């Protein structure tokens, strides 16, 4: 089994996880910018963080034969302070031409506030200006559906961003159909205690089909499993799906989306 991990926060993981993922068949890892677990004290601290994502983590992954790519943004949890977020947005273009930067992400909403929506729009404007791929975080709220619809409407206002160049991540049973109906890609995040379990993800794939869907672990310092994608592969095969169908979900689908940006490459 081979797979691409399209959403993992490896700065929060030990090096052993890189080895385990490589042994399980991982070929490449994509790491979106995210919240550090605390609010950063200055915009310049983001510059150091972006250097870590674009220079240090690729070397750490490379020791295990893995390619490492990244996405850059201000996480929605730090978007409430508009002035601070705008300082960081000024830094991001310095990094967008790096060969391992895929685009803008993971942007989106946390509590569906006006300030979060404002900074979401400014991120989308940056992506439109630089013709970047976009990775979007949908909120972890009871009212995820409302947040998802706010995001979909925000993205629709940027006419130069093609819908199929936007990945809406963390979809669940009640949001996946609306995301796909807008022409976007949808991401299933496999968490052991929240978001989407392996059996639930398999059910969604069986209900919706595999077109424009990818799966990821979004592993970080919380309860998460960097080997969740290959575990889903085993679940699908146990349900009678062919290894070719498993390969489409775990490898070919993320490859198809990520290749649109012109930078992503992985050995077949």
C-alpha positions as CSV (number, residue, x, y, z in Angstrom):
1,X,0.0,0.0,0.0
2,X,1.3,3.5,-0.9
3,X,-0.2,6.8,0.3
4,X,0.3,10.5,0.4
5,X,-0.3,12.3,3.7
6,X,-1.9,15.6,2.6
7,X,-2.4,17.1,6.0
8,X,-0.1,16.5,8.9
9,X,1.4,18.8,11.5
10,X,4.8,17.2,11.8
11,X,6.4,19.9,13.9
12,X,4.4,18.4,16.8
13,X,5.4,14.8,16.1
14,X,8.6,12.9,17.0
15,X,11.0,11.8,14.4
16,X,9.9,8.1,15.0
17,X,6.6,9.0,13.3
18,X,8.4,9.9,10.1
19,X,10.0,6.4,10.2
20,X,6.7,4.7,10.9
21,X,4.9,6.5,8.1
22,X,7.7,5.6,5.6
23,X,7.5,2.0,6.7
24,X,3.7,2.1,6.2
25,X,4.1,3.2,2.6
26,X,3.9,7.0,2.8
27,X,5.6,8.8,-0.1
28,X,5.1,12.5,0.7
29,X,3.8,14.7,3.5
30,X,2.1,18.1,3.3
31,X,2.1,20.3,6.4
32,X,-0.3,23.2,6.7
33,X,0.5,26.2,9.0
34,X,-1.6,25.9,12.2
35,X,-2.0,27.2,15.7
36,X,1.0,26.6,18.0
37,X,-1.2,25.8,21.0
38,X,-0.7,29.4,22.2
39,X,-1.0,32.8,20.6
40,X,2.3,34.0,19.2
41,X,3.6,37.2,20.5
42,X,4.8,38.9,17.3
43,X,4.5,38.6,13.5
44,X,8.2,37.9,13.3
45,X,7.7,34.7,15.2
46,X,5.7,33.5,12.2
47,X,8.7,34.2,10.0
48,X,10.7,31.7,12.1
49,X,7.8,29.3,11.9
50,X,7.6,29.5,8.1
51,X,11.4,28.9,8.0
52,X,10.9,25.8,10.1
53,X,8.1,24.5,7.7
54,X,10.0,25.3,4.5
55,X,13.6,24.4,5.5
56,X,14.0,22.3,8.7
57,X,11.0,19.9,8.4
58,X,11.9,18.9,4.8
59,X,15.4,17.9,5.9
60,X,13.9,15.8,8.8
61,X,11.4,14.1,6.5
62,X,14.1,13.5,3.9
63,X,16.2,11.4,6.3
64,X,13.4,8.8,5.9
65,X,13.0,9.1,2.1
66,X,9.9,11.3,2.4
67,X,9.2,14.5,0.5
68,X,7.8,17.3,2.6
69,X,5.6,20.2,1.4
70,X,4.0,23.0,3.3
71,X,1.1,25.5,3.2
72,X,1.3,29.0,4.7
73,X,-1.2,31.2,6.5
74,X,-2.4,32.7,9.7
75,X,-4.5,30.1,11.5
76,X,-8.1,31.0,12.1
77,X,-7.6,30.9,15.9
78,X,-5.2,33.9,15.5
79,X,-7.3,35.8,13.0
80,X,-9.4,37.5,15.6
81,X,-6.7,40.1,16.0
82,X,-7.0,41.7,12.6
83,X,-4.0,44.0,12.9
84,X,-1.7,41.2,14.0
85,X,-3.0,38.9,11.2
86,X,-2.4,41.5,8.6
87,X,1.3,41.9,9.7
88,X,1.7,38.1,9.1
89,X,-0.1,38.3,5.8
90,X,2.6,40.8,4.6
91,X,5.3,38.1,5.3
92,X,3.7,35.2,3.5
93,X,4.5,36.3,-0.1
94,X,8.3,36.1,0.8
95,X,7.8,32.3,1.0
96,X,5.3,31.5,-1.7
97,X,7.9,31.0,-4.4
98,X,9.8,28.3,-2.5
99,X,9.7,25.0,-4.3
100,X,8.0,23.1,-1.5
101,X,5.3,25.7,-0.7
102,X,2.0,24.4,-2.2
103,X,-0.3,27.4,-1.4
104,X,-2.4,29.2,1.2
105,X,-3.6,27.1,4.1
106,X,-5.1,26.0,6.3
107,X,-7.2,29.1,6.4
108,X,-10.9,29.1,7.4
109,X,-13.0,29.7,10.5
110,X,-12.8,28.8,14.2
111,X,-15.8,30.5,15.8
112,X,-17.4,32.0,12.7
113,X,-16.7,35.6,13.7
114,X,-16.7,38.7,11.5
115,X,-12.9,39.2,12.1
116,X,-12.2,35.6,11.1
117,X,-14.3,36.1,7.9
118,X,-12.4,39.3,7.1
119,X,-9.0,37.6,7.4
120,X,-10.3,34.6,5.4
121,X,-11.2,37.0,2.6
122,X,-7.7,38.6,2.7
123,X,-6.1,35.1,2.5
124,X,-8.3,34.3,-0.5
125,X,-7.3,37.6,-2.1
126,X,-3.6,36.6,-1.6
127,X,-4.3,33.2,-3.1
128,X,-6.0,34.8,-6.1
129,X,-3.2,37.2,-6.6
130,X,-0.5,34.5,-6.6
131,X,-2.7,31.8,-8.3
132,X,-2.2,29.5,-5.3
133,X,-4.0,26.4,-4.3
134,X,-6.1,26.8,-1.2
135,X,-6.6,24.5,1.8
136,X,-9.5,25.4,4.1
137,X,-10.2,24.4,7.7
138,X,-13.8,24.1,8.6
139,X,-14.7,24.8,12.3
140,X,-14.9,22.2,15.0
141,X,-18.2,23.3,16.2
142,X,-21.6,21.8,16.8
143,X,-22.7,24.2,14.0
144,X,-20.0,23.0,11.5
145,X,-22.6,23.3,8.8
146,X,-23.1,27.1,9.3
147,X,-19.3,27.6,9.2
148,X,-18.9,25.5,6.1
149,X,-21.6,27.5,4.3
150,X,-20.0,30.8,5.3
151,X,-16.7,29.5,3.9
152,X,-18.3,28.3,0.7
153,X,-19.9,31.6,0.1
154,X,-16.7,33.5,0.8
155,X,-14.7,31.4,-1.7
156,X,-17.4,31.9,-4.3
157,X,-16.8,35.7,-4.2
158,X,-13.3,35.1,-5.7
159,X,-14.1,34.4,-9.3
160,X,-10.5,33.9,-10.4
161,X,-10.1,31.0,-8.0
162,X,-11.3,27.8,-9.7
163,X,-13.4,25.7,-7.4
164,X,-11.4,22.5,-8.1
165,X,-8.2,24.3,-6.8
166,X,-9.8,24.6,-3.3
167,X,-9.7,21.8,-0.8
168,X,-12.3,22.1,2.0
169,X,-11.0,19.9,4.8
170,X,-12.6,18.3,7.9
171,X,-15.9,17.5,6.1
172,X,-18.4,15.2,7.8
173,X,-21.6,13.4,6.8
174,X,-23.7,16.6,6.9
175,X,-21.2,18.9,5.0
176,X,-19.5,16.7,2.3
177,X,-22.3,16.9,-0.3
178,X,-22.5,20.7,-0.2
179,X,-18.8,21.0,-0.6
180,X,-18.7,18.6,-3.6
181,X,-21.7,20.3,-5.2
182,X,-19.8,23.5,-5.3
183,X,-17.0,21.8,-7.4
184,X,-14.4,21.8,-4.6
185,X,-12.4,18.9,-3.2
186,X,-13.3,17.6,0.2
187,X,-11.1,16.2,2.9
188,X,-11.9,13.5,5.4
189,X,-9.8,13.9,8.6
190,X,-9.4,10.7,10.5
191,X,-9.3,11.2,14.2
192,X,-9.7,8.5,16.9
193,X,-12.1,10.6,19.1
194,X,-13.3,13.5,17.0
195,X,-13.8,14.7,13.4
196,X,-14.2,11.4,11.4
197,X,-13.3,7.9,12.5
198,X,-12.0,5.3,10.0
199,X,-15.3,3.4,9.8
200,X,-17.3,6.7,9.3
201,X,-14.9,7.7,6.5
202,X,-15.3,4.4,4.8
203,X,-19.1,4.8,5.0
204,X,-18.8,8.3,3.4
205,X,-16.7,7.1,0.6
206,X,-19.1,4.2,-0.1
207,X,-22.0,6.7,-0.1
208,X,-20.4,9.6,-2.0
209,X,-17.9,7.8,-4.1
210,X,-14.2,8.7,-4.3
211,X,-14.3,11.6,-6.8
212,X,-12.6,14.8,-5.4
213,X,-12.2,13.2,-2.0
214,X,-8.9,12.7,0.0
215,X,-8.2,11.5,3.5
216,X,-5.7,12.7,6.0
217,X,-4.7,12.2,9.7
218,X,-4.1,15.9,10.5
219,X,-1.9,14.5,13.2
220,X,-0.7,17.0,15.8
221,X,0.1,16.9,19.6
222,X,-3.5,15.9,20.5
223,X,-5.2,12.5,20.2
224,X,-4.4,11.7,16.6
225,X,-2.8,8.9,14.6
226,X,-0.3,9.4,11.8
227,X,-1.0,6.0,10.5
228,X,-4.8,6.6,10.1
229,X,-4.8,6.8,6.3
230,X,-3.3,3.3,5.7
231,X,-5.7,2.0,8.4
232,X,-8.5,3.3,6.3
233,X,-7.0,1.5,3.3
234,X,-7.2,-1.8,5.3
235,X,-10.8,-1.0,6.3
236,X,-11.8,-0.4,2.7
237,X,-10.1,-3.6,1.5
238,X,-11.7,-5.6,4.3
239,X,-15.1,-4.3,3.0
240,X,-14.3,-5.7,-0.5
241,X,-12.9,-2.7,-2.3
242,X,-10.0,-3.5,-4.6
243,X,-6.4,-2.4,-3.9
244,X,-6.7,-0.2,-7.0
245,X,-9.7,1.6,-5.4
246,X,-7.7,2.0,-2.2
247,X,-4.8,3.4,-4.2
248,X,-7.1,6.0,-5.7
249,X,-8.3,7.3,-2.3
250,X,-4.9,7.2,-0.6
251,X,-2.5,8.2,-3.4
252,X,-3.9,9.2,-6.8
253,X,-6.6,11.6,-5.5
254,X,-4.3,13.7,-3.4
255,X,-1.7,13.6,-6.2
256,X,-4.3,14.8,-8.6
257,X,-5.3,17.8,-6.5
258,X,-1.8,18.8,-5.4
259,X,-0.3,18.5,-8.9
260,X,-2.5,21.5,-10.0
261,X,-0.1,23.9,-8.3
262,X,2.9,22.8,-10.4
263,X,5.2,22.0,-7.5
264,X,4.1,18.7,-6.1
265,X,6.0,15.7,-7.3
266,X,6.3,12.2,-5.9
267,X,7.7,9.0,-7.2
268,X,5.1,6.6,-8.6
